[in-house]
Amino acid sequence: TSYAKQPKKNAPTQNKKQQKKGGALVYTKEGDFAEWYPEVVEKSEMLSYGDISGCYILRPWGYAVWEQIQRWFDAEIKDLDVENCYFPMFATKGQLETEKDHVEGFAPEVAWVTKSGDTDLPEPIAVRPTSETIMYPEYAKWIHSHRDLPLKLNQWCNVVRWEFKYPTPFLRSREFLWQEGHTAHASKEEADEMVLEILSLYKQVYEDLLACPVIKGVKTEAEKFAGGDFTTTCEGYIHGSGRAIQGATSHQLGQNFGKMFEISFEDVDNTTKIPFQTSWGLTTRSIGVMIMVHSDNKGLVLPPRVAPVQVVIVPIPKKGVEREVMNAYCKKVAKVLKGAGVRTKADLRDNYNPGWKYNHWELKGIPIRIEVGANEVDGEKVMMVQRKDGVKEECTLEELAQRMPAKLTEIQNEMLTRATEARNEKLKIVKEWSEFVPALNDKCMCLTPFCDEEEEEEDVKKRSREEALDGEEEEERCATSVAAKTLCKPYDQEGCRINDLEDVTTLKCFATGKPAKAWVLWGRSY
């Protein structure tokens, strides 16, 4: 049985006008978020459904957004002297089981290859859920001296994680694309610095490229990466569903993997030491976060910095103006914009009318549409229409090369500001249990004083779920539970000023009454 989200058979029927205009959305973001999201994803041509549940086809429009993220992040990590490489996607059973906590953390998700044609393999081969156990045996061969450190490698690849029932496009899939970085350092301080430098880059990906605000912090012991010392994270928020979402993680692995895989080096003082390692990953999930945060009931809304096309030019034919003349002017406008570094497309197809094109490109989320009619051709000007709010603005062709990049930057900044304000409205300080579940029901993330004990964390999950359900059964097919989970222990940062709050050690844990140890951010999460 395929449990992939498919459009409902009893979905509201589109009327002929909607169908004619390129398949307008049936569901609304406010009315049925769970159906609206996959409809946006599919109709905007970001993604299609494969035959195997949880395996999606990244269409060119969606892959082009990933390429924008790749280009920026790849350049940034190369500035940190990280080099790209590629390791096999297969791991032996022995490799995968070397680190006990690690394999226990990933065991339910591992896909195994057991046959070659009709022949059973002598030993099952794992398809990588992550590559620590594939890469680190090689690190042991390559690292011998302090001169071999730091070793900083990254690979852009796919991974497979199989064990779940109800996938969600981009957010939860059996195969996904990501980058995974793996570094080894002579000292803990160097490794710590690397972890935080990468976390800062992840925050920039979300905020500067995708215009989605995130909160940086460290995971609790219960939520950290299996086998690591500590995990840092940036946590996003989806206003439409009231759920948090893990954006990307950067792990300090300590010396644990070095011990397990016998990685060692001779230091300057001639003593043998084990390096400190880090690993960190960002996935195509980031695209899903962007779609959920910004898109609306007309379709996709793309931040200009990652939009495959930033400006589309649509001619409006009129009697008295030859099509060739209008098309030539559109090409002239496109040349001006491309010369200014703006990703531009002139839609000169004559088998679609302007209204159909407007709806088509709105559905695909292009930040600015330029309308060119007879007045624009005669007056050497254009009409700019913003996707995010429909605001129109006239601009002369002479000013366009300077005005358009500034307008795109303005749109980018406004999108981040709007999303941040929506997030901040739902960020609530909670000091008493009685306020906790009501705040979650109000789609809030809760910043709480907490005793930071694993058993109590598990108890909060259980109690919050039971209280939210109030004796009813949770829907079996529910991919996201009503239980609260810890998102992170936030660092002090703009939008989450932990240092401005009361000293947490003077407070009681909101759930147990025990002395609190940390401010902890909770939410219902994807």
C-alpha positions as CSV (number, residue, x, y, z in Angstrom):
1,T,0.0,0.0,0.0
2,S,1.3,3.5,-0.8
3,Y,0.9,5.9,2.0
4,A,2.3,8.9,0.1
5,K,0.2,12.0,0.3
6,Q,-1.9,12.1,-2.8
7,P,-4.6,14.6,-3.7
8,K,-7.9,13.4,-2.2
9,K,-10.4,11.8,-4.6
10,N,-13.2,13.8,-3.1
11,A,-11.3,17.1,-3.3
12,P,-13.4,20.1,-4.3
13,T,-13.9,20.1,-8.0
14,Q,-12.1,22.9,-9.9
15,N,-14.4,25.0,-12.0
16,K,-13.7,25.5,-15.7
17,K,-12.2,29.0,-15.1
18,Q,-9.7,27.5,-12.6
19,Q,-8.8,24.7,-15.0
20,K,-8.3,27.1,-17.9
21,K,-6.0,29.3,-15.8
22,G,-3.4,26.5,-15.4
23,G,-4.8,24.5,-12.4
24,A,-5.4,27.0,-9.6
25,L,-5.1,25.6,-6.0
26,V,-8.2,23.9,-4.6
27,Y,-7.2,23.8,-0.9
28,T,-6.3,26.9,1.2
29,K,-3.5,27.4,3.6
30,E,-5.8,28.4,6.4
31,G,-8.6,25.9,5.6
32,D,-6.6,22.6,5.1
33,F,-2.9,23.1,5.5
34,A,-2.1,19.3,5.3
35,E,-3.7,19.2,1.8
36,W,-2.7,22.6,0.7
37,Y,1.0,21.9,1.1
38,P,1.3,18.9,-1.2
39,E,-0.9,20.6,-3.7
40,V,1.4,23.6,-3.9
41,V,4.4,21.4,-4.2
42,E,3.0,19.4,-7.1
43,K,1.2,22.1,-9.0
44,S,4.1,24.5,-8.9
45,E,6.2,21.7,-10.5
46,M,8.7,21.5,-7.7
47,L,8.2,17.8,-7.2
48,S,6.4,14.7,-8.5
49,Y,5.4,11.5,-6.8
50,G,7.5,8.4,-7.6
51,D,5.9,4.9,-7.7
52,I,7.6,3.9,-4.4
53,S,6.1,5.6,-1.3
54,G,8.4,8.2,0.1
55,C,10.5,8.5,-3.0
56,Y,10.0,11.8,-4.9
57,I,11.1,13.2,-8.2
58,L,12.8,16.5,-7.9
59,R,11.6,18.4,-11.0
60,P,13.9,21.0,-12.6
61,W,12.1,23.9,-10.8
62,G,12.7,22.3,-7.4
63,Y,16.2,21.1,-8.2
64,A,17.1,24.6,-9.3
65,V,16.3,25.9,-5.9
66,W,18.6,23.3,-4.4
67,E,21.3,24.4,-6.8
68,Q,21.1,27.9,-5.5
69,I,21.6,26.6,-1.9
70,Q,24.4,24.4,-3.1
71,R,26.3,27.1,-4.9
72,W,26.2,29.5,-1.9
73,F,27.0,26.9,0.8
74,D,29.7,25.2,-1.3
75,A,31.6,28.5,-1.7
76,E,31.3,29.3,2.0
77,I,32.7,25.9,3.2
78,K,35.5,26.1,0.7
79,D,36.5,29.4,2.3
80,L,36.8,27.3,5.5
81,D,39.2,25.0,3.6
82,V,36.7,22.2,3.3
83,E,37.2,19.9,0.3
84,N,34.6,18.0,-1.6
85,C,34.8,14.2,-2.1
86,Y,32.6,11.2,-2.8
87,F,32.4,8.0,-0.8
88,P,30.4,4.8,-1.8
89,M,26.8,4.6,-0.8
90,F,27.2,1.1,0.6
91,A,28.5,0.0,4.0
92,T,29.3,-3.4,5.3
93,K,27.4,-4.8,8.3
94,G,30.6,-4.7,10.2
95,Q,31.3,-1.0,9.4
96,L,27.8,0.0,10.4
97,E,27.9,-1.8,13.7
98,T,31.3,-0.5,14.8
99,E,29.8,2.3,17.0
100,K,27.1,0.8,19.2
101,D,25.1,4.0,20.1
102,H,25.3,5.2,16.5
103,V,24.0,2.0,15.0
104,E,21.2,1.7,17.6
105,G,20.1,5.3,16.6
106,F,19.9,4.5,12.9
107,A,19.1,0.7,12.9
108,P,15.3,1.1,12.3
109,E,16.0,3.3,9.2
110,V,18.6,1.3,7.4
111,A,17.8,-0.3,4.0
112,W,19.7,-3.5,3.3
113,V,20.7,-5.0,-0.1
114,T,20.5,-8.8,0.3
115,K,20.5,-10.1,-3.3
116,S,22.4,-9.7,-6.6
117,G,20.0,-11.0,-9.2
118,D,18.8,-14.3,-7.8
119,T,21.9,-14.9,-5.7
120,D,21.9,-14.1,-2.0
121,L,24.9,-11.9,-1.0
122,P,27.3,-13.5,1.5
123,E,26.6,-10.6,3.8
124,P,23.9,-7.9,3.7
125,I,25.1,-4.5,2.5
126,A,23.6,-1.4,4.0
127,V,22.6,1.7,2.0
128,R,24.0,4.7,3.8
129,P,21.6,6.5,6.2
130,T,24.7,8.7,6.9
131,S,28.4,8.2,6.2
132,E,30.3,8.2,9.4
133,T,30.9,4.5,9.4
134,I,31.8,4.5,5.7
135,M,34.3,7.4,5.8
136,Y,36.0,6.9,9.2
137,P,37.8,3.6,8.4
138,E,39.5,5.6,5.6
139,Y,40.3,8.5,8.0
140,A,42.2,5.9,10.1
141,K,44.4,5.2,7.0
142,W,44.9,8.8,6.1
143,I,45.6,10.4,9.5
144,H,49.0,9.6,11.1
145,S,50.5,12.9,12.2
146,H,49.5,16.3,13.4
147,R,50.6,17.4,9.9
148,D,47.6,15.5,8.5
149,L,45.2,17.7,10.5
150,P,42.8,19.3,10.2
151,L,41.1,17.0,7.7
152,K,37.9,18.7,6.4
153,L,35.8,16.8,3.8
154,N,32.3,17.3,2.5
155,Q,30.2,15.3,0.1
156,W,27.0,16.2,-1.8
157,C,25.1,13.0,-2.1
158,N,21.9,11.1,-1.4
159,V,21.0,9.0,1.6
160,V,18.3,6.5,2.4
161,R,16.3,6.3,5.6
162,W,13.5,3.8,5.3
163,E,11.6,3.3,8.6
164,F,8.4,5.4,8.7
165,K,4.9,5.0,7.3
166,Y,3.6,8.4,6.2
167,P,6.0,10.5,4.1
168,T,5.7,14.2,3.4
169,P,7.2,15.9,0.3
170,F,10.7,17.4,1.0
171,L,10.2,17.0,4.8
172,R,10.1,13.3,5.3
173,S,11.3,11.1,2.4
174,R,12.9,7.7,2.1
175,E,15.7,9.1,-0.1
176,F,16.9,12.7,0.1
177,L,19.7,14.9,-1.1
178,W,22.0,16.6,1.3
179,Q,25.6,17.6,2.0
180,E,27.4,15.9,4.8
181,G,30.6,17.4,6.2
182,H,33.1,15.3,8.2
183,T,36.2,16.9,9.9
184,A,38.9,15.8,12.2
185,H,41.0,18.2,14.4
186,A,43.9,18.0,16.8
187,S,42.1,19.8,19.6
188,K,38.6,20.0,21.1
189,E,38.7,23.8,20.7
190,E,39.2,23.6,17.0
191,A,36.4,21.1,16.6
192,D,34.0,23.2,18.7
193,E,34.8,26.2,16.5
194,M,34.1,24.2,13.4
195,V,30.8,23.1,14.7
196,L,29.7,26.7,15.5
197,E,31.0,28.1,12.2
198,I,28.9,25.6,10.2
199,L,25.9,26.2,12.4
200,S,26.2,29.9,11.6
201,L,26.3,29.1,7.9
202,Y,23.1,27.0,8.3
203,K,21.4,29.9,9.9
204,Q,22.5,32.1,7.0
205,V,21.1,29.5,4.5
206,Y,17.7,29.7,6.1
207,E,17.6,33.4,6.9
208,D,19.6,35.1,4.1
209,L,18.7,32.7,1.3
210,L,15.3,31.2,2.2
211,A,14.0,34.1,4.3
212,C,13.0,31.7,7.0
213,P,13.9,32.7,10.6
214,V,15.6,30.0,12.8
215,I,16.7,29.7,16.4
216,K,20.2,28.3,17.0
217,G,20.8,26.1,20.0
218,V,22.1,22.8,21.4
219,K,20.0,19.6,21.5
220,T,19.2,17.9,24.8
221,E,21.0,14.6,25.5
222,A,17.9,12.7,24.5
223,E,17.8,14.4,21.1
224,K,21.5,14.6,20.2
225,F,23.1,12.7,17.4
226,A,23.6,9.0,18.3
227,G,27.3,8.5,19.3
228,G,28.2,12.2,19.5
229,D,29.2,14.5,22.3
230,F,26.7,17.2,21.6
231,T,24.5,18.4,18.7
232,T,23.8,22.0,17.6
233,T,20.7,22.8,15.6
234,C,18.8,25.6,14.0
235,E,15.0,25.3,14.5
236,G,12.4,26.7,12.2
237,Y,8.7,27.4,12.7
238,I,5.8,26.9,10.3
239,H,3.2,29.4,11.1
240,G,0.5,27.7,9.0
241,S,0.6,24.5,11.0
242,G,1.9,25.8,14.3
243,R,4.8,23.3,14.2
244,A,8.5,23.6,14.6
245,I,10.9,21.9,12.3
246,Q,14.6,21.0,12.6
247,G,16.4,22.9,9.9
248,A,20.0,21.5,10.0
249,T,22.4,20.1,12.6
250,S,26.1,20.3,13.3
251,H,27.6,17.7,15.7
252,Q,30.6,17.7,17.9
253,L,31.5,14.0,17.9
254,G,34.3,14.2,20.4
255,Q,36.8,11.3,20.3
256,N,34.2,8.6,20.4
257,F,34.3,7.7,16.7
258,G,38.1,8.0,16.7
259,K,38.3,5.4,19.4
260,M,35.9,3.0,17.7
261,F,37.6,3.3,14.3
262,E,41.1,3.5,15.7
263,I,41.9,6.9,14.3
264,S,45.1,8.4,15.9
265,F,47.9,10.8,15.2
266,E,51.3,11.6,16.6
267,D,51.3,15.1,18.0
268,V,54.1,17.7,18.1
269,D,55.2,16.4,21.5
270,N,55.5,12.8,20.0
271,T,52.5,11.5,22.0
272,T,49.8,9.5,20.3
273,K,46.4,11.2,20.4
274,I,42.9,10.7,19.1
275,P,41.5,13.5,17.0
276,F,38.2,15.4,17.7
277,Q,35.7,15.0,15.0
278,T,32.6,16.9,13.7
279,S,29.9,16.0,11.2
280,W,27.2,18.3,9.9
281,G,24.3,18.1,7.3
282,L,21.8,20.2,5.4
283,T,19.1,18.5,3.3
284,T,16.5,19.2,0.7
285,R,14.1,19.5,3.7
286,S,15.1,23.1,3.7
287,I,13.1,23.6,0.5
288,G,10.0,22.3,2.1
289,V,10.4,24.7,5.0
290,M,10.7,27.6,2.6
291,I,7.5,26.5,0.7
292,M,5.5,26.1,3.9
293,V,6.6,29.4,5.4
294,H,6.0,31.7,2.4
295,S,3.6,30.2,-0.1
296,D,-0.1,31.3,-0.3
297,N,-3.4,30.3,-1.8
298,K,-2.2,31.3,-5.3
299,G,0.8,28.9,-5.1
300,L,4.5,29.1,-4.5
301,V,6.2,32.3,-3.3
302,L,9.9,32.2,-3.8
303,P,12.5,34.4,-2.1
304,P,14.4,36.2,-4.8
305,R,17.9,34.8,-3.8
306,V,16.9,31.2,-4.5
307,A,14.3,31.7,-7.3
308,P,15.4,29.9,-10.4
309,V,13.9,32.8,-12.4
310,Q,13.6,36.1,-10.5
311,V,11.7,38.1,-13.2
312,V,9.3,36.9,-15.9
313,I,8.3,39.2,-18.7
314,V,4.7,38.8,-20.1
315,P,3.7,40.7,-23.3
316,I,0.1,41.8,-23.5
317,P,-0.8,41.8,-27.2
318,K,-3.0,44.6,-28.5
319,K,-4.4,45.5,-31.9
320,G,-2.2,48.1,-33.5
321,V,1.0,46.8,-32.1
322,E,2.7,44.1,-34.1
323,R,3.6,41.0,-32.1
324,E,7.2,41.1,-33.5
325,V,7.6,44.7,-32.2
326,M,6.3,43.8,-28.7
327,N,8.4,40.6,-28.6
328,A,11.5,42.6,-29.6
329,Y,10.9,45.0,-26.8
330,C,10.4,42.2,-24.3
331,K,13.7,40.7,-25.4
332,K,15.3,44.1,-25.0
333,V,14.0,44.3,-21.4
334,A,15.3,40.8,-20.7
335,K,18.7,41.7,-22.0
336,V,18.9,44.8,-19.7
337,L,17.9,42.7,-16.7
338,K,20.3,39.8,-17.5
339,G,23.1,42.4,-17.9
340,A,22.3,43.6,-14.3
341,G,22.7,40.0,-13.1
342,V,18.9,39.3,-12.7
343,R,17.7,35.8,-13.6
344,T,15.1,36.6,-16.3
345,K,12.7,34.8,-18.6
346,A,10.6,36.4,-21.4
347,D,7.5,34.3,-21.9
348,L,6.8,34.9,-25.6
349,R,4.7,31.8,-26.2
350,D,1.8,32.7,-28.4
351,N,-0.4,29.7,-27.6
352,Y,-1.2,31.0,-24.1
353,N,-3.0,34.2,-23.3
354,P,-1.6,36.7,-20.7
355,G,-4.1,35.7,-18.0
356,W,-3.1,32.1,-18.2
357,K,0.6,33.1,-18.0
358,Y,0.0,35.3,-15.0
359,N,-1.6,32.4,-13.1
360,H,1.1,30.0,-14.3
361,W,4.0,32.1,-13.0
362,E,2.2,33.0,-9.8
363,L,1.7,29.3,-9.1
364,K,5.5,28.8,-9.7
365,G,6.3,31.7,-7.4
366,I,8.5,34.0,-9.5
367,P,9.2,37.1,-7.4
368,I,8.4,39.8,-10.0
369,R,6.3,39.8,-13.2
370,I,6.9,42.5,-15.8
371,E,3.8,43.3,-17.9
372,V,4.5,44.8,-21.3
373,G,1.6,46.3,-23.2
374,A,1.3,49.0,-25.9
375,N,1.9,51.8,-23.4
376,E,5.0,50.2,-22.1
377,V,6.4,49.7,-25.7
378,D,5.6,53.3,-26.7
379,G,6.9,54.8,-23.4
380,E,10.1,52.7,-23.1
381,K,8.9,51.5,-19.6
382,V,7.6,48.4,-17.8
383,M,5.0,47.6,-15.2
384,M,6.5,45.5,-12.3
385,V,4.1,43.3,-10.2
386,Q,5.3,41.7,-7.0
387,R,4.3,38.1,-6.4
388,K,4.2,38.3,-2.6
389,D,1.5,41.0,-2.4
390,G,0.5,42.0,-5.9
391,V,1.8,45.6,-5.6
392,K,2.4,47.2,-8.9
393,E,5.1,49.7,-9.8
394,E,6.0,51.5,-13.0
395,C,9.7,51.8,-14.0
396,T,11.4,53.3,-17.0
397,L,13.7,51.0,-19.1
398,E,16.5,53.4,-18.4
399,E,16.2,53.0,-14.6
400,L,15.4,49.2,-14.7
401,A,19.0,47.9,-14.4
402,Q,19.5,49.8,-11.2
403,R,16.0,49.5,-9.8
404,M,15.3,45.8,-10.2
405,P,18.2,44.4,-8.1
406,A,17.3,46.9,-5.3
407,K,13.6,45.8,-5.5
408,L,14.5,42.1,-5.3
409,T,16.7,42.8,-2.2
410,E,13.8,44.7,-0.7
411,I,11.4,41.8,-1.3
412,Q,13.9,39.3,0.2
413,N,14.2,41.4,3.3
414,E,10.4,42.0,3.6
415,M,9.8,38.2,3.4
416,L,12.2,37.5,6.2
417,T,10.7,40.3,8.3
418,R,7.2,39.1,7.8
419,A,8.1,35.5,8.6
420,T,10.0,36.6,11.7
421,E,7.1,38.6,13.0
422,A,4.8,35.6,12.5
423,R,7.2,33.4,14.3
424,N,7.7,35.8,17.2
425,E,4.0,36.1,17.8
426,K,4.0,32.3,18.6
427,L,7.2,32.2,20.8
428,K,5.9,32.2,24.4
429,I,7.6,31.9,27.8
430,V,5.9,29.3,29.9
431,K,6.8,28.7,33.6
432,E,3.9,26.6,34.7
433,W,2.6,23.3,33.4
434,S,-1.0,24.6,33.3
435,E,0.0,27.0,30.5
436,F,2.0,24.5,28.5
437,V,-0.5,22.4,26.5
438,P,-2.9,25.4,26.0
439,A,0.1,27.3,24.4
440,L,0.9,24.3,22.2
441,N,-2.8,24.1,21.2
442,D,-2.5,27.8,20.3
443,K,0.3,26.8,17.9
444,C,3.1,28.2,20.0
445,M,6.6,27.2,20.7
446,C,7.3,27.3,24.4
447,L,10.5,28.6,26.1
448,T,10.5,27.0,29.6
449,P,12.8,26.6,32.6
450,F,13.5,22.9,32.6
451,C,15.4,20.4,34.9
452,D,17.0,18.9,31.7
453,E,16.7,15.3,32.7
454,E,16.1,12.6,30.0
455,E,13.4,10.7,32.0
456,E,11.5,13.9,32.7
457,E,11.8,14.9,29.1
458,E,10.2,11.7,28.0
459,D,7.5,12.2,30.7
460,V,6.7,15.7,29.3
461,K,6.2,14.1,25.8
462,K,3.8,11.5,27.3
463,R,1.9,13.9,29.5
464,S,1.5,16.6,26.8
465,R,0.2,14.0,24.3
466,E,-2.3,12.6,26.8
467,E,-3.5,16.0,27.8
468,A,-3.9,17.2,24.2
469,L,-5.8,14.1,23.2
470,D,-8.0,14.3,26.3
471,G,-8.8,10.6,26.3
472,E,-9.2,10.3,22.5
473,E,-7.0,8.1,20.3
474,E,-4.5,9.8,18.1
475,E,-5.1,9.2,14.4
476,E,-3.0,6.3,13.4
477,R,-1.9,7.9,10.1
478,C,-0.8,11.1,11.9
479,A,2.7,11.7,10.7
480,T,3.3,14.4,13.4
481,S,2.3,13.7,17.0
482,V,0.5,16.2,19.3
483,A,3.2,15.4,21.8
484,A,5.6,18.2,22.7
485,K,9.3,17.6,22.1
486,T,12.4,19.6,23.0
487,L,13.7,21.6,20.0
488,C,16.9,23.0,21.6
489,K,18.4,24.8,24.5
490,P,18.7,28.2,22.6
491,Y,21.9,30.2,22.5
492,D,21.5,33.9,23.1
493,Q,20.6,35.5,19.8
494,E,18.4,38.1,18.1
495,G,14.8,37.0,18.4
496,C,15.6,34.8,21.4
497,R,17.5,36.8,24.0
498,I,18.2,34.1,26.6
499,N,20.6,36.4,28.5
500,D,17.8,39.0,29.0
501,L,15.7,36.4,30.8
502,E,15.8,35.6,34.5
503,D,18.7,33.4,35.7
504,V,17.2,30.0,35.1
505,T,19.0,28.5,38.1
506,T,16.7,30.6,40.4
507,L,13.6,29.1,38.8
508,K,11.7,25.8,39.2
509,C,11.2,23.4,36.3
510,F,7.9,24.1,34.7
511,A,7.0,20.3,34.6
512,T,8.5,18.8,37.8
513,G,9.1,21.6,40.3
514,K,12.7,20.5,40.5
515,P,15.4,23.2,40.3
516,A,15.7,24.3,36.6
517,K,19.0,23.9,34.8
518,A,18.3,25.5,31.4
519,W,15.9,27.4,29.3
520,V,14.6,24.8,26.9
521,L,12.5,25.5,23.7
522,W,9.6,23.0,23.2
523,G,7.1,22.6,20.4
524,R,5.1,20.2,18.3
525,S,7.5,19.3,15.6
526,Y,7.7,17.7,12.1
